[in-house]
Amino acid sequence: MDCDTLIRNATLYDGSGAEPEVADIAISADRITAIGVSLKVEAANIIEAEFLALAPGFIDTHTHDDTAVISNPAMLPKLSQGVTTVITGNCGISAAPVALKAQPPDPMNLLGDAAAFRYPTFASYVAAINTAQPSVNVVALVGHTALRSNHMPHLDRPATSDEIAAMRAQLIEALDHGAIGLSTGLAYLSANAATTDEVVALANLLTDPLVAAGAIYTTHLRSESEAILDAMHEAFTIGRESRAPVIVSHLKCAGIANWGRSIEVLAALESAQKNQPVACDCYPYAASSSTLDLRQVDPRVKIIITWSTTHPEVGGKLLSKIAEEWGVSQLDAAKRLQPAGAIYHSISEQDMRRILAHPATMIGSDGLPLDPHPHPRLWGTFPRVIGRYSRDEKLFPLSEAVHKMTGLPAQRFNLAQRGLIREGFYADLVLFDPATIIDTATFEDPQQPSKGIRAVWVNGSLSYTAKGATQHRAGRFLPRSPIHSSTNGGHAA
């Protein structure tokens, strides 16, 4: 037998951004072993692609799947979209290394209650992933807020030199065991008091030749509204001083007063790119989702409550309706609901599209898998980019859409031999119908699989078809690869 699986007559979008070509793909074990027209090979399994699109498996650059990959290893919300790799530990919050003394601080509670944080070392988290065998590959960042919570009795102040030293020791352990880098969530009250110097002291480890190679710095900016340019300047300063590549998480212009500023925001990003490696990710929706933040309660903004510990019955309802029923202001209602989660319709569609289309932008869902009434981005992000914004609205060609989801993130996150369709690369692949692929998840009914995904292979194993998951879970923990690996391929953007 020449190969395990032969995919015939597929229209290859190889992840590089190049125009597609029709070819056959041969897979043996976990690798692509041959690519060509009318391959003369014997195969145990033959898939007639019938000129459907075949792309590298999508890489979700921004997730909060840290605990979900262990507690719900089937990972259907992601696998059903064609996602084969998730990057966890974003926004300063990660499942490891964490040793809680009480309930997790906001926003770490997005990953679960205290029982979900069972990994005092990064090595124990990696072991748990390998034991769970999720259906998708896992790449993990270490959260700055997680490190702070381990060593600081109160998070409303800067860390002391001793606390920073303790955080550095834990970050070193995590990097030694394959963590991809450090993330911050400086907008949240649990990290907002941290100084730039505190973050630089940690980020310096990302490029220390004795500690890390190929590690990166990702950040939920200190502000995504009025002070966004100052926050971007801070992020770029941290990157320059530590010499670490910077990825700005879910870049947006949040708040009605901030609408229309995407031009100057992208100009700031482009200016920084002239002197240092900088990129960003974006989700294709004009609405954000996180914990219920009293600072973001604005009567002009449509806010949906996704969960509430004190009033679980209101999940899925508008904050304005809750306030009306209770006969109080929206701010007072929000105070009663704490702790809680929310969806904020506070982004301009035009700003979002402009950022989404920028060459530096990758695709990240930022979905919250533990939300009882999640933002539809958890289930619909990637087919929405292809079906709505590429095919229907022609914001960018399909080859570019695929590049944003595959070759570009593989390059930015240094994922060796992934993100492209190349001989010898890992067989993470998604077969889809470009004419029908579309998201079906809505704000009213968010937990719906997308249409048009025909098959998904993870490390060469057929893991999902149009009929659903195959029960073959072939995902792996992917440790950090050396920076500038020649095996990543792709083109810079």
N, C-alpha and C positions, 0 to 999 in steps of 0.2 A: 504494500500500500504506500503510495507516494505522499499522501497527506491525510489528515483527519477530516478536514472540511474544505470543500471547493465552492466558492461563490462565483457564479458565472454571470457574465454580461451585466456588471454593475457600472453605473455612472459614478466614477470615483471623484469625490471632492477630497483631495488628499490632506487638507489641513494647512497647506502652505499659502493659500490664497490664489493659487494658480487655477486656470480654467480646467473644468472637468474633462476626463477621458474615460472611455468605455474600456473595461478590462476585466479579467478574472483575478481572483485572489485565492491563494492556497494557504491554509492554516494547519500547522502541526504543533501539537501541545499548546503552548501559550504564545506562539510566535507566528508572524506572517512569514511564510517561507518562499513564496513566489508571487509575482505580479506580472501579468502579461495578457496579450490577446490570444484567446483560444488555447489556453494552457493544456498541454497533453499530459495530464496526470490522473492517476487513480485516486479516488477519495472514498472514505467510509460514508461521508454525508455530502450530498450535492444540493446546493441552494440555487435555484434559478431566480436571479435578481430581476430579470425582465426590465433592465435599464432603470430600475429604481436607484435612488442616490445612496451611495455607501460612503460614510465619513468616519474619521476616527471617533471613538467614543467621546462624548462631551465631557468637559472638565468644569465642574461647578466651582468657581474660584472663591466663592464666599458663602459658606454654610455655617449653620449652628447644629450640625449633625453629630457633635462630639459624643453624646451619650446614646443617640438613636442608633448609631452603627453597631452598638453592643446590645441594647435592649430590643431593637427591632431590626435585626440584621438583613431582613428581606429588602429593606430600603425601597419599597415600591414607589413612593413619590418621586424618587430620583431615577430609578431604573426605567420606569415607564416613560420617561422623557428622553431616554437615550444617554443619560449621564452614567459614566463608568468610573469616574474619580471625583471625590468630594474633598475640599480643603476645609478643615475644621479649625477651631481655636481663634476665630475672628473677633474683632471688636474688644479685645482685651480679656475675653472670657474663654476659658478652656476647661476641660474636664480634668486635666492634669498639668502639672503636679498640684494637687489640692489636698489640704488637711483642714477641714472645717472645724471651728470651735462651736458654731451655732448654725442657724439656717444660712444658706448662701446669700450674700448681699446682692442687691439689684445692680446690674442686670444678669448676674450669674444664675439667678433663678430661672432664666429662660432655658437653661439646660436641665432643670429638674430641682427637686428638693434635696435636702441634705443626704438622703440615702443614695442619690445618683452619683455623688462624689466619693468614689471608693478607691481613688488612685493617688496615693501620696507621692509617688514618683512617676516620672514619665515612662520609665521602663515597665511599671505595672500596668499602665494604660496600653502600651503596645502589646503586652502579653494578653490583655483582655480582648483586644481587637483580633488578634490571631486566634484566640480560642473561639470567639463568636463567629468568625468567618463570614463577614458581611458580603453582600452581593456586589458591592462596589469597592474600589480601591480607596484608601484613606491616607491623606496627607495632613499633618497636624502642625499648627502653630502653637506657641505657648502664649497664654494671655497675661498681660501686665497686671490686670486687676486680680487675676487668680494668684499671682505671685504676691501682690500687696496683701491680699486677704490672709495669706499664710503667715505673714510676719508683722502685720500692723494691727494693733487692737482697735484703732480708729482710722478710717480711710479718708477723713475730711481734712487731712494735712499732708504736707510733703513727707516723704520717707527720710529717716535719719541715715547717716553713713553706715551704721551697723545693719539697719534694715535693708539697705541697698546691697550690702555685701552678702546678706543671707539670700536675697532674691537672685543675685548673680550666681551663687553656688547652685541653686535649683535650676536656673536657666542653663548652666553648663551641663548638668546631668541630663537635661532634656535634649540639648544639642548633641551630646555624646550618643544618645539613643535614637537619633534620626529626626528630631524636630526640624521643621523647615525654616523656622525663624520665630520672630517675636511680633505680637500684635498689641495694639493699644486701643482703648476706647475712652479717649480723654474728654469726650462730651458728657460722660456719665459722672454723677456725683461721687461714685466710688473711686474715680481716678482723676477727676477734674482738678484736685488740689496738687497733683503731681507736677513738679517743675520739668521744664525741658531738660535740665541737667540730669534729673533722675532717670528720664527715659534714655538719654544718651549714654549714661553709665551702663545701662543694660544692653543697648543696641551696639555698643562697642564690641561686645562679645561675638556679634554676628560675623565679624570679619577678622577676628583674632585668629591668626594661623595655627595657634596651639589649641584652639577650641572648636572653631567652626570653619566650614568651607561651603560656600554657596547658600548661606542663610540670608533671609530677606526681612524687611521691616514693613508691616502693613498697619494701616491706621484708620480707625473711625475718628475723623478729625475732631479737634476740640470744639469746633463750631461748624455747622453746615448751613448757617443762616447769615446774619449780618456780618459777623466777623470771619467769614469763610476764607478770605484772602490771607488774613493774619494766621489762621489755622494751617493753611497750606504752606505758608512760609515756614512755620514751625516744623511741619513734617519734613520739608525739604532740608531744613537746617539739621535736623536729626540724621537724615540720610547722608548729608555731606560730612558731618562731624564723625559719624561712625563708619562711613564709606560703604554703607549697606544700600542695596537697591530699595526703592520706596514704591509701595503700591497703596494708593488712596482707595479706601473701601467705599463702596456704593456712593460714588461721587454724585452730588445733587445740589440744587439750590432750594433749600427747605424754607417753608414759610411764605405766605403771600407777599410780604414786604420784600422778599428776596427774589421773586420771579423775574426772569429776564436777564439774570446775571451770568448765565452759562457761557456767554461769549468771553467775558473777562476772566471767568474761572478757568476756562480751557486755555486762554492766552497765558495765564500764570503757569499752568501745567506745561505748556509748550516751552515757555522760557526756561523752566527748570530742566527740561529734557536736554537742553543744550550743554549742560554742565554735569549731569548725573543721570543714572538710570531711574526713570519714573514712569509709572503706569497707573491705571485705575480700573475698577470694575463698576458695573452698573446693572440694575435690573430693569426690565422693560415695562414698568408700571409707574403711573404718576401718583403713587401712594406708598408710604413707608409703613413699617410695623416694628414695634418693640414693646417694652414695658410702658405702662401709662405714666407719662412724665407730666407733672403739673405745669412745667414751664412751657409745654407745647399745647396746652388747652387754649384754643382760640375759637370763639363762637362762630367765626367765619369759615372754619375748617370742619368738614365732615369727619367725625371720629367714630369708628366702630370699636366697641369693646370686645376683645377676643376671649378674655377670661378675667375672673375676679375671684380672689380667695374669699372675700367677705360676702359677695353676692354672686355665686356661680350661675344663678338663674338668668343673668343678663347677658351671657355670652352671645355674640352675634348681633346685639342691639346697638342702635345709635346712642351716643352719649347725650345728644340733645333730647332724645325721646325719654331717656332715663331721668334726666334732670326735670323735664316737663312733668313726668308722672310723679316725681317726688316733690315737686314744687320748690326746687332750689336752682341755683345757678349751675352751669356746667362745671365750673371749678369746684364748687362744693360737692357736687355729685362725684366728681373724680376723686376727691379726698375720701369720700365714703367707700369708694370701690377699692382702695389700695389694700394690698398690692394687686396689680392688675396688668393686663396687656391691652394694646390698642393698635388699630390701623388708622393712619393719619393721611387724609387726602389733601396733602399740603405741598404738592410738587406740580409745577407747570409741565404739561405734556410737551410743549415746545422745547423747554430746557432739557427734559429727559431725552427727547429724540436727538437733540444736538449732541449731548454727551454720549449717548448710545452709539452714534454714528462715527465718533472720533476714532482715528486709527489706533490710539493708545488704549482704547477701552476693551476690556474683556467682559465676559458675561458671568455674573454671580447671582444666584437666586435670593440669597439672604433669607431663605425660608425658615420658619420656626416649627419644627416637627412636633413639638409637644403642645402647641396651641390647640385647644379644643375646636376653635373656629379660625383656622389659619388664614393668612393672606394667600390669595390664589397663586402667588409666585412659587410657593412650595411645590406645587404640582405642574405648573404651566410655563415656567420661564423660557425654556429652550425652544420648544415648539412655537411659542409666541413670537420669539425673535425671528425664526425662520418663516412661519406662516403669515403673521401679520405684518411685521416690519420689513422683511426682505421681499417675500413674494407679493403680498397684496399692496403694500404702500411703497415698495421699491426704495426704501431708505438706503439700502446697500445691496450689492449682488449676493447671491447665495454662497458663492465661493468665499466672500469676505465674512459673511455671517458664520460660516463653518470655521474659518480661521480664528475668529474672535473666541470661539468655544473650544478650540483644539490646539493648533500649532502655536498660537500666541501665548496662551497660559502655560503650555508645556515649556516654552522658552523662558517665560518670566519666572516661573517657579522651579526651573531646572529639573523637570521631570524627564529623566533620561529615557530615550527610546519609546516615548509616548507622544501622542498629539499629532502624529503624522502617519500616513499609510506608506510604509517603506518596508522593503525586505529586511528581515531581522528584527523589526520592531515588535513590541508586544501587540497581540491581537485584541485590542480594545476597539470595537467597531459598532456602528449603528447603521442599520438599513432602514431608510424611510422613503415615503412617497412625497416628493416636493409639491405635488399638486393638491394634496389633501392634508398635510401635516398642519395641525393647529391646536392651540390650547383650548380646553373646555371648562377649566376651573374658573369660577367667577367669585366675586366678593360675597354673593348670596349663597353659593353652593361651591365652596372652594376645594373640596377633596374629590376631584374628578381627574382620571387619567386623560392624557392628550390623545388625539387621533393622528393616524398616519405613521406611527412607529411600527415597523414590520418585524424587526429582529435586533437584538442587542447581544454582543459577545463581550465578555469580560475575561481577559487573559486567555482567550481562545475558547472559552466555554459559552455555549449558547444559553443565555440567562433569562431572556425575555423574548416573547413573540407577540403577535397581534392577539393571541388568545390569553396572554398574561405571563406571569413569571413561570419559569420552568422548574424552579426549586433547586437549580444548580447555583450555588453561591461560591463564586471564584475570586472575590475581591481579596486584596492584600493590603497590609500596611506598607506604604512606600516611604522608605527613609530618604533623607535629603541626599541629593546627588552633588558631585563637585560642580562648582560654578563654571559657566561658559562651556559646558560639555558639548563636544562636537557631535554627539549623537542626538541632540535635541532637534536640530534642523530648524526650519521655519525662517521667516524673515522678520526683521525688526520693524516696529511701528511706534 
